[in-house]
Amino acid sequence: VQLQASGGGLVQAGGSLRLSCVASGRPFSSYAMGWFRQAPGGEREFVSAISRSGSITRYADSVKGRFTISRDNAKNTVYLQMNSLKPEDTAVYYCAADLYGGLGAPRVGFEYNYWGQGTLVTVSS
């Protein structure tokens, strides 16, 4: 599986961005997808996840109510709509695929088997 993330950029606090991650190599509807982020000098952390069907979504407490994950299985794409961005959202955002899990949406990184290259989001104050 190959994952290509895009959509990052520089935005002012309070602004919005939409990240996209296009997958290839395996039937997209057969695996869950997740978004993680890593801030400068920080550790990778969970942001959001969505089950293979899209019926289950999960969010980190820090982004709940501001970010929305969705997927379009016909386009092999998962999205992360980020609203009301804060400077603390500044990070490299990675999409990841969980090929061997079940019907859920894992929160932990080790559940994911394939990772995209990351896209940088910078939020200025």
Secondary structure as GFF3:
##gff-version 3
##sequence-region A 1 125
A	DSSP	beta_strand	2	6	.	.	.	ID=ss1
A	DSSP	beta_strand	9	12	.	.	.	ID=ss2
A	DSSP	beta_strand	17	24	.	.	.	ID=ss3
A	DSSP	three_ten_helix	28	30	.	.	.	ID=ss4
A	DSSP	beta_strand	32	38	.	.	.	ID=ss5
A	DSSP	beta_strand	44	50	.	.	.	ID=ss6
A	DSSP	beta_strand	57	59	.	.	.	ID=ss7
A	DSSP	beta_strand	67	72	.	.	.	ID=ss8
A	DSSP	beta_strand	77	82	.	.	.	ID=ss9
A	DSSP	three_ten_helix	87	89	.	.	.	ID=ss10
A	DSSP	beta_strand	91	98	.	.	.	ID=ss11
A	DSSP	three_ten_helix	109	111	.	.	.	ID=ss12
A	DSSP	beta_strand	114	115	.	.	.	ID=ss13
A	DSSP	beta_strand	119	124	.	.	.	ID=ss14
###
